[in-house]
Amino acid sequence: MNQENEKKIVKIALLQLLPIGSLKEQFEVGKAACERAKEMGADIALFPEMWSDGYFIPQDPQELEKLSISADSDFVKGFGALAAELQMAIGITFLEKHAPKPKNSMILFDRYGEKKLHYAKVHICAFDLEKMLSPGEDFYVTDLDIGRGTVKVGSMICFDREFPESARILMLKGAEIILAPNACPMEINRLGALRTRAYENMVAVATCNYPKGQPDCNGHSTVFDGVAWHRDEPGVRDMCIFEAPEEEGVYLAEIDLEMLREYRADEVMGDNGYRHPGKYGILTREKAENVEI
């Protein structure tokens, strides 16, 4: 790849890893994976959901509190320092200490080790283990310097993908790439939801899952690049430019940012000329009709 083409590419490493146990062990395994990602040429390294404890959510409040860590903990700050050392952005996930209940969070450090985005999962699975957690407040987008330019990055976590509003808000805030840590079986319907979020918002979605061997997980980390049609390719494109196998590994995917930007400039999904936000008021209604939760 020549230097000019290289400028158009954002390389994302999906750290599809099995958790080990203690916080110290999680850090060391994560550090080694980030170093491998850098060797592979990654601009961004992304962890699966709640890497600090391997997505373990005790149902005893005291046990949960013991596992939770602050955003300023040595664990989180250690990945900030590592990002600066490697000159590579790192999206680290963790069980965040918070009152009254912890949060399911991700912090994105840029290649200088600066905290650029701090997101807590809005759509927690409150019908299951995550009833022990507090939901996040909003969705955020940041300008991420990757050294060859800047890309607008946002985040949603796992169950967030099932709600079209998550990705739509991120798109409306300018996101070009959505980082999506995950911890669940990636089967045809969940993969279809990710494909749809990418399609309807003209946005790339990079999802990092735990591999086979982690309970209720099966790998299949993916990247959908958000470009459904392209003038140089006849017919409809497969927006899934990468899908990992079930096995543990560090996997690299490349997003053609220039192609995505050209597509967004020409296509109509989410275009301001075709949207009718004045007619969408029902979307803020507190309850859906004929749906009992």
C-alpha positions as a Markdown table, in Angstrom:
| # | Residue | x | y | z |
|---|---|---|---|---|
| 1 | Met | 0.0 | 0.0 | 0.0 |
| 2 | Asn | 1.5 | 3.4 | -1.0 |
| 3 | Gln | 1.7 | 6.3 | 1.3 |
| 4 | Glu | -1.2 | 8.1 | -0.2 |
| 5 | Asn | -3.5 | 5.2 | 0.1 |
| 6 | Glu | -2.3 | 4.6 | 3.7 |
| 7 | Lys | -3.6 | 8.0 | 4.7 |
| 8 | Lys | -7.1 | 6.8 | 3.9 |
| 9 | Ile | -7.1 | 3.8 | 6.1 |
| 10 | Val | -8.0 | 3.4 | 9.8 |
| 11 | Lys | -6.7 | 0.2 | 11.2 |
| 12 | Ile | -8.6 | -1.3 | 14.2 |
| 13 | Ala | -7.3 | -4.2 | 16.3 |
| 14 | Leu | -10.1 | -6.3 | 17.9 |
| 15 | Leu | -8.6 | -7.8 | 21.0 |
| 16 | Gln | -10.8 | -11.0 | 21.2 |
| 17 | Leu | -9.3 | -12.3 | 24.4 |
| 18 | Leu | -10.1 | -14.8 | 27.2 |
| 19 | Pro | -10.1 | -13.2 | 30.6 |
| 20 | Ile | -7.5 | -14.6 | 33.1 |
| 21 | Gly | -8.7 | -13.6 | 36.6 |
| 22 | Ser | -7.1 | -10.9 | 38.7 |
| 23 | Leu | -7.0 | -7.2 | 37.8 |
| 24 | Lys | -3.2 | -7.4 | 37.5 |
| 25 | Glu | -3.4 | -10.5 | 35.2 |
| 26 | Gln | -6.1 | -8.7 | 33.1 |
| 27 | Phe | -3.7 | -5.8 | 32.7 |
| 28 | Glu | -0.8 | -7.9 | 31.7 |
| 29 | Val | -2.8 | -9.9 | 29.1 |
| 30 | Gly | -4.3 | -6.7 | 27.8 |
| 31 | Lys | -0.9 | -5.0 | 27.6 |
| 32 | Ala | 0.6 | -7.9 | 25.6 |
| 33 | Ala | -2.4 | -7.8 | 23.2 |
| 34 | Cys | -2.0 | -4.0 | 22.7 |
| 35 | Glu | 1.7 | -4.5 | 21.9 |
| 36 | Arg | 0.8 | -7.1 | 19.4 |
| 37 | Ala | -1.8 | -4.8 | 17.9 |
| 38 | Lys | 0.8 | -2.1 | 17.5 |
| 39 | Glu | 3.2 | -4.6 | 15.8 |
| 40 | Met | 0.3 | -5.3 | 13.3 |
| 41 | Gly | 0.0 | -1.6 | 12.6 |
| 42 | Ala | -3.1 | -0.7 | 14.4 |
| 43 | Asp | -4.3 | 2.8 | 15.0 |
| 44 | Ile | -6.9 | 1.8 | 17.6 |
| 45 | Ala | -7.0 | -1.3 | 19.9 |
| 46 | Leu | -10.4 | -2.2 | 21.2 |
| 47 | Phe | -11.2 | -4.6 | 24.2 |
| 48 | Pro | -14.3 | -6.7 | 24.7 |
| 49 | Glu | -16.9 | -5.5 | 27.2 |
| 50 | Met | -15.9 | -4.9 | 30.8 |
| 51 | Trp | -12.3 | -6.3 | 30.4 |
| 52 | Ser | -11.2 | -5.3 | 33.9 |
| 53 | Asp | -13.0 | -8.4 | 35.4 |
| 54 | Gly | -13.9 | -10.4 | 32.3 |
| 55 | Tyr | -17.6 | -9.3 | 32.4 |
| 56 | Phe | -18.2 | -10.9 | 35.8 |
| 57 | Ile | -21.1 | -9.3 | 37.6 |
| 58 | Pro | -21.6 | -10.6 | 41.1 |
| 59 | Gln | -25.2 | -10.3 | 42.3 |
| 60 | Asp | -24.0 | -9.4 | 45.8 |
| 61 | Pro | -23.6 | -5.6 | 46.1 |
| 62 | Gln | -20.5 | -5.9 | 48.3 |
| 63 | Glu | -18.7 | -8.3 | 46.0 |
| 64 | Leu | -19.6 | -6.1 | 43.1 |
| 65 | Glu | -18.3 | -3.0 | 44.8 |
| 66 | Lys | -15.0 | -4.8 | 45.5 |
| 67 | Leu | -14.5 | -5.5 | 41.8 |
| 68 | Ser | -15.4 | -2.0 | 40.6 |
| 69 | Ile | -12.6 | 0.4 | 39.9 |
| 70 | Ser | -12.5 | 4.2 | 39.3 |
| 71 | Ala | -11.7 | 5.9 | 36.0 |
| 72 | Asp | -8.5 | 7.1 | 37.7 |
| 73 | Ser | -7.4 | 3.7 | 38.9 |
| 74 | Asp | -3.9 | 2.4 | 38.1 |
| 75 | Phe | -5.6 | -0.2 | 35.8 |
| 76 | Val | -7.2 | 2.4 | 33.6 |
| 77 | Lys | -4.4 | 4.9 | 33.8 |
| 78 | Gly | -2.0 | 2.1 | 32.9 |
| 79 | Phe | -3.6 | 1.8 | 29.5 |
| 80 | Gly | -3.5 | 5.5 | 29.1 |
| 81 | Ala | 0.3 | 5.4 | 29.6 |
| 82 | Leu | 0.5 | 2.4 | 27.3 |
| 83 | Ala | -1.4 | 4.3 | 24.6 |
| 84 | Ala | 1.2 | 7.1 | 24.8 |
| 85 | Glu | 4.1 | 4.6 | 24.8 |
| 86 | Leu | 2.8 | 2.7 | 21.8 |
| 87 | Gln | 1.5 | 5.9 | 20.1 |
| 88 | Met | -1.8 | 4.0 | 19.5 |
| 89 | Ala | -5.3 | 4.7 | 20.7 |
| 90 | Ile | -6.7 | 2.2 | 23.2 |
| 91 | Gly | -10.4 | 1.6 | 24.1 |
| 92 | Ile | -10.2 | 0.0 | 27.5 |
| 93 | Thr | -13.4 | -1.3 | 29.2 |
| 94 | Phe | -14.0 | -1.7 | 32.9 |
| 95 | Leu | -16.5 | -2.1 | 35.7 |
| 96 | Glu | -16.6 | 1.5 | 36.9 |
| 97 | Lys | -17.0 | 2.5 | 40.5 |
| 98 | His | -20.1 | 4.7 | 40.8 |
| 99 | Ala | -22.8 | 5.5 | 43.3 |
| 100 | Pro | -25.4 | 4.1 | 43.8 |
| 101 | Lys | -24.3 | 1.3 | 41.5 |
| 102 | Pro | -21.3 | 0.7 | 39.3 |
| 103 | Lys | -21.3 | 1.3 | 35.6 |
| 104 | Asn | -20.3 | -0.7 | 32.5 |
| 105 | Ser | -17.8 | 1.8 | 30.9 |
| 106 | Met | -15.2 | 2.4 | 28.3 |
| 107 | Ile | -12.5 | 5.0 | 28.1 |
| 108 | Leu | -10.8 | 5.8 | 24.8 |
| 109 | Phe | -7.2 | 7.1 | 25.1 |
| 110 | Asp | -5.6 | 8.7 | 22.1 |
| 111 | Arg | -2.0 | 8.0 | 20.9 |
| 112 | Tyr | -0.8 | 10.6 | 23.3 |
| 113 | Gly | -2.4 | 8.9 | 26.3 |
| 114 | Glu | -5.1 | 11.6 | 26.6 |
| 115 | Lys | -8.6 | 10.6 | 27.6 |
| 116 | Lys | -10.8 | 11.5 | 24.6 |
| 117 | Leu | -14.0 | 9.7 | 25.4 |
| 118 | His | -15.6 | 8.2 | 28.6 |
| 119 | Tyr | -18.8 | 6.3 | 27.9 |
| 120 | Ala | -21.0 | 4.2 | 30.2 |
| 121 | Lys | -23.4 | 1.7 | 28.7 |
| 122 | Val | -26.8 | 3.4 | 28.4 |
| 123 | His | -29.0 | 0.3 | 27.7 |
| 124 | Ile | -27.9 | -2.0 | 30.5 |
| 125 | Cys | -29.4 | -5.5 | 30.5 |
| 126 | Ala | -31.5 | -4.7 | 33.6 |
| 127 | Phe | -33.6 | -7.9 | 33.0 |
| 128 | Asp | -30.5 | -10.0 | 33.8 |
| 129 | Leu | -27.2 | -9.7 | 35.6 |
| 130 | Glu | -26.8 | -6.0 | 34.8 |
| 131 | Lys | -29.7 | -5.1 | 37.0 |
| 132 | Met | -26.8 | -4.5 | 39.5 |
| 133 | Leu | -25.5 | -1.6 | 37.4 |
| 134 | Ser | -26.4 | 2.0 | 36.8 |
| 135 | Pro | -27.0 | 3.1 | 33.2 |
| 136 | Gly | -25.0 | 5.8 | 31.4 |
| 137 | Glu | -26.4 | 9.2 | 30.7 |
| 138 | Asp | -25.6 | 10.0 | 27.1 |
| 139 | Phe | -23.7 | 9.1 | 23.9 |
| 140 | Tyr | -20.5 | 10.9 | 23.0 |
| 141 | Val | -18.3 | 11.6 | 19.9 |
| 142 | Thr | -14.7 | 12.7 | 19.9 |
| 143 | Asp | -12.2 | 13.8 | 17.3 |
| 144 | Leu | -9.4 | 11.2 | 17.4 |
| 145 | Asp | -6.0 | 12.0 | 16.0 |
| 146 | Ile | -4.5 | 8.8 | 14.4 |
| 147 | Gly | -1.4 | 10.5 | 13.1 |
| 148 | Arg | -2.5 | 10.7 | 9.5 |
| 149 | Gly | -5.5 | 12.8 | 10.1 |
| 150 | Thr | -8.5 | 12.9 | 12.4 |
| 151 | Val | -11.6 | 10.6 | 12.6 |
| 152 | Lys | -14.8 | 11.1 | 14.5 |
| 153 | Val | -15.3 | 8.2 | 16.9 |
| 154 | Gly | -18.2 | 7.3 | 19.2 |
| 155 | Ser | -19.0 | 4.2 | 21.3 |
| 156 | Met | -22.0 | 2.0 | 22.2 |
| 157 | Ile | -21.7 | -1.2 | 24.2 |
| 158 | Cys | -23.3 | -4.6 | 23.4 |
| 159 | Phe | -27.1 | -4.3 | 24.1 |
| 160 | Asp | -27.0 | -0.6 | 23.0 |
| 161 | Arg | -27.0 | -2.0 | 19.4 |
| 162 | Glu | -30.5 | -3.3 | 19.8 |
| 163 | Phe | -31.9 | 0.3 | 20.0 |
| 164 | Pro | -31.6 | 2.2 | 16.7 |
| 165 | Glu | -31.4 | 5.5 | 18.7 |
| 166 | Ser | -28.0 | 4.6 | 20.0 |
| 167 | Ala | -26.2 | 4.7 | 16.6 |
| 168 | Arg | -28.5 | 7.4 | 15.3 |
| 169 | Ile | -27.5 | 9.8 | 18.0 |
| 170 | Leu | -23.9 | 9.0 | 17.4 |
| 171 | Met | -24.3 | 9.6 | 13.7 |
| 172 | Leu | -26.1 | 12.9 | 14.3 |
| 173 | Lys | -23.2 | 14.0 | 16.5 |
| 174 | Gly | -20.9 | 13.3 | 13.6 |
| 175 | Ala | -19.5 | 9.8 | 14.4 |
| 176 | Glu | -17.8 | 8.1 | 11.4 |
| 177 | Ile | -16.7 | 5.0 | 13.4 |
| 178 | Ile | -18.5 | 3.5 | 16.4 |
| 179 | Leu | -16.5 | 1.3 | 18.7 |
| 180 | Ala | -18.7 | -1.4 | 20.2 |
| 181 | Pro | -17.3 | -3.6 | 23.0 |
| 182 | Asn | -19.4 | -6.8 | 23.4 |
| 183 | Ala | -20.0 | -9.9 | 25.6 |
| 184 | Cys | -22.6 | -12.2 | 24.2 |
| 185 | Pro | -23.2 | -14.8 | 21.5 |
| 186 | Met | -22.8 | -13.1 | 18.1 |
| 187 | Glu | -25.4 | -15.0 | 16.0 |
| 188 | Ile | -27.2 | -14.0 | 12.8 |
| 189 | Asn | -29.7 | -11.6 | 14.4 |
| 190 | Arg | -27.2 | -9.7 | 16.5 |
| 191 | Leu | -24.9 | -9.5 | 13.5 |
| 192 | Gly | -27.9 | -8.3 | 11.5 |
| 193 | Ala | -28.5 | -5.5 | 14.0 |
| 194 | Leu | -24.9 | -4.3 | 13.7 |
| 195 | Arg | -25.2 | -4.5 | 9.9 |
| 196 | Thr | -28.4 | -2.4 | 10.1 |
| 197 | Arg | -26.9 | 0.2 | 12.4 |
| 198 | Ala | -24.0 | 0.6 | 10.0 |
| 199 | Tyr | -26.3 | 0.7 | 6.9 |
| 200 | Glu | -29.0 | 3.1 | 8.2 |
| 201 | Asn | -26.4 | 5.6 | 9.6 |
| 202 | Met | -23.6 | 5.3 | 7.0 |
| 203 | Val | -21.2 | 4.7 | 9.8 |
| 204 | Ala | -18.5 | 2.0 | 10.4 |
| 205 | Val | -19.2 | -0.2 | 13.4 |
| 206 | Ala | -16.3 | -2.2 | 15.0 |
| 207 | Thr | -17.4 | -4.8 | 17.6 |
| 208 | Cys | -15.0 | -6.7 | 19.8 |
| 209 | Asn | -16.4 | -9.8 | 21.6 |
| 210 | Tyr | -14.9 | -12.4 | 23.9 |
| 211 | Pro | -13.9 | -15.7 | 22.2 |
| 212 | Lys | -15.3 | -19.2 | 22.5 |
| 213 | Gly | -14.4 | -20.4 | 26.0 |
| 214 | Gln | -15.9 | -17.4 | 27.7 |
| 215 | Pro | -19.4 | -18.3 | 29.0 |
| 216 | Asp | -22.2 | -17.1 | 26.6 |
| 217 | Cys | -19.7 | -15.8 | 24.1 |
| 218 | Asn | -18.4 | -17.1 | 20.7 |
| 219 | Gly | -16.0 | -14.7 | 19.1 |
| 220 | His | -17.1 | -13.4 | 15.7 |
| 221 | Ser | -15.9 | -9.8 | 16.4 |
| 222 | Thr | -16.8 | -7.8 | 13.3 |
| 223 | Val | -16.3 | -4.6 | 11.4 |
| 224 | Phe | -19.1 | -3.2 | 9.1 |
| 225 | Asp | -17.7 | -0.3 | 7.1 |
| 226 | Gly | -21.1 | 1.4 | 6.4 |
| 227 | Val | -20.7 | 1.6 | 2.6 |
| 228 | Ala | -23.6 | -0.3 | 1.0 |
| 229 | Trp | -22.8 | 0.7 | -2.6 |
| 230 | His | -19.7 | 1.9 | -4.4 |
| 231 | Arg | -19.3 | 3.1 | -7.9 |
| 232 | Asp | -16.3 | 0.8 | -8.5 |
| 233 | Glu | -18.2 | -2.3 | -7.4 |
| 234 | Pro | -21.3 | -3.6 | -9.2 |
| 235 | Gly | -24.4 | -4.2 | -7.2 |
| 236 | Val | -24.7 | -4.2 | -3.5 |
| 237 | Arg | -21.5 | -4.4 | -1.3 |
| 238 | Asp | -21.1 | -6.7 | 1.7 |
| 239 | Met | -20.5 | -4.1 | 4.4 |
| 240 | Cys | -19.0 | -6.8 | 6.6 |
| 241 | Ile | -15.3 | -6.2 | 5.8 |
| 242 | Phe | -14.1 | -8.5 | 8.6 |
| 243 | Glu | -15.5 | -11.2 | 10.8 |
| 244 | Ala | -13.2 | -13.1 | 13.3 |
| 245 | Pro | -13.5 | -16.8 | 13.9 |
| 246 | Glu | -14.5 | -18.2 | 17.4 |
| 247 | Glu | -10.9 | -18.5 | 18.6 |
| 248 | Glu | -9.0 | -16.1 | 20.8 |
| 249 | Gly | -6.7 | -13.7 | 19.0 |
| 250 | Val | -5.8 | -10.1 | 18.0 |
| 251 | Tyr | -7.5 | -9.4 | 14.7 |
| 252 | Leu | -6.9 | -6.4 | 12.5 |
| 253 | Ala | -9.4 | -4.8 | 10.2 |
| 254 | Glu | -8.9 | -1.8 | 7.9 |
| 255 | Ile | -11.6 | 0.9 | 7.3 |
| 256 | Asp | -11.3 | 3.0 | 4.1 |
| 257 | Leu | -12.2 | 6.3 | 5.7 |
| 258 | Glu | -12.0 | 8.3 | 2.4 |
| 259 | Met | -14.4 | 5.9 | 0.8 |
| 260 | Leu | -16.8 | 6.2 | 3.7 |
| 261 | Arg | -16.7 | 10.0 | 3.6 |
| 262 | Glu | -17.3 | 10.0 | -0.1 |
| 263 | Tyr | -20.3 | 7.7 | 0.4 |
| 264 | Arg | -21.7 | 9.8 | 3.2 |
| 265 | Ala | -21.5 | 12.9 | 1.0 |
| 266 | Asp | -23.5 | 11.3 | -1.8 |
| 267 | Glu | -26.0 | 9.0 | -0.1 |
| 268 | Val | -29.3 | 9.8 | 1.6 |
| 269 | Met | -29.6 | 7.7 | 4.8 |
| 270 | Gly | -29.7 | 10.2 | 7.6 |
| 271 | Asp | -29.3 | 13.1 | 5.2 |
| 272 | Asn | -30.6 | 16.4 | 6.5 |
| 273 | Gly | -32.5 | 17.0 | 3.2 |
| 274 | Tyr | -34.6 | 13.9 | 3.7 |
| 275 | Arg | -35.0 | 13.5 | 7.5 |
| 276 | His | -38.3 | 14.8 | 9.1 |
| 277 | Pro | -37.3 | 15.3 | 12.8 |
| 278 | Gly | -40.5 | 17.3 | 13.4 |
| 279 | Lys | -42.4 | 14.1 | 12.9 |
| 280 | Tyr | -40.4 | 11.9 | 15.3 |
| 281 | Gly | -41.7 | 13.2 | 18.5 |
| 282 | Ile | -43.2 | 9.9 | 19.5 |
| 283 | Leu | -39.6 | 8.6 | 19.8 |
| 284 | Thr | -39.3 | 10.4 | 23.1 |
| 285 | Arg | -42.5 | 8.8 | 24.6 |
| 286 | Glu | -41.7 | 7.0 | 27.8 |
| 287 | Lys | -43.7 | 3.9 | 27.0 |
| 288 | Ala | -44.3 | 1.9 | 23.8 |
| 289 | Glu | -47.9 | 1.0 | 23.2 |
| 290 | Asn | -48.8 | -2.8 | 23.4 |
| 291 | Val | -45.4 | -3.6 | 24.8 |
| 292 | Glu | -45.2 | -4.9 | 28.3 |
| 293 | Ile | -41.8 | -4.9 | 30.1 |
